[in-house]
Amino acid sequence: MFYLKVKRKIQCLICPHQCILQEGKAGICGVRYNIGGRIRNKQQGLLSSMAFDPIEKKPLYHFYPGAEILSLGGFGCNLHCNFCQNWQISQVAELDHLHGKIFTSAEVIAKALERPSNIGIAFTYNEPTVWFEFMHEVASLAKGHGLKTVMISNGYINSAPLEALLPVIDAFNIDLKAFTENFYYEMAGGKLAPVLESLKLITNYKKHLEITNLIIPNKNDNPEQFIEMVQWIRKELGKDTVLHLSKYFPRYKQNIHPTPEDTLIQFYELAKKELNYVYLGNVHQSRYSSTNCPECNQVLIHRNGYKIQWEPAFDGKYCPNCKSPISLIYDIVT
Ligand code: SF4
């Protein structure tokens, strides 16, 4: 949907790379091609996986907590993080074959409607930006069926395509990898500034937003830079923005040791000075994954892995103890 003819080539305008493609060639993401003078994702509708997941797994903790959501993934990514935790589906240049099954958007909707307890569709696992047209089509159809839609993304997308998605996507989890251009350039092959623009655009559009930050030892665990990042989130996006701090494990081209839990707890405490809702991911301590009232610290939703337990008196809107409003999207899901 977003491209420009440049003499006999085509420029893809989906993400900030803005690749200029000769006939038959793919862009940096490895899946969007110039075919016959138009941009095509050769793997359109080819799903690497499809499953009904707990929404906590996305992670989204303040959007229908405890619900399940049909989650779809394809192949490819427009960033090339050397620590990618999902490289078997995202880094297509490394793969001999893409194993999956092709679905039409109508088949995805039918699958989503199969299970009455399912609240909607999540575009996740790999980077959904690279199959923009498929995501837009499925999400538009989903809205007509009353389904919720969720995008789990690196946020590396141009403003115009993001603006086209905003009316049909209800909630986002955006990966904010670090707060320096140097990290994005050296570790991910991209830039920080466009990700910050995406975060601001989603917030201005008043869509539900949660952020994930994977903390990698000696790469993005500088406390001063981290404080700068959470202060930016508070100032630009608001104190109620949900932040997930995730434990890193060695994957793909990186063999740095996993993030020590002490570091994660230290960063959790730093973030809590600026933001109301902070969680630790890939750490099995329910204290750091439960939702507490930011005013009186009453536990409202207790989490143990993906299992959740509501405080019986909590109505999803106000703390039953001190009556403070709680920033959370929830209505009864049967
Ligand atoms: S989506 Fe792919 S082809 Fe398009 S600009 Fe980004 S990396 Fe290049």
Residues whose N, C-alpha, C, O or C-beta is under 5 A from the ligand:
A	BS01	SF4	C12 I14 C15 H17 Q18 C19 G27 I28 C29 R32 N78 V130
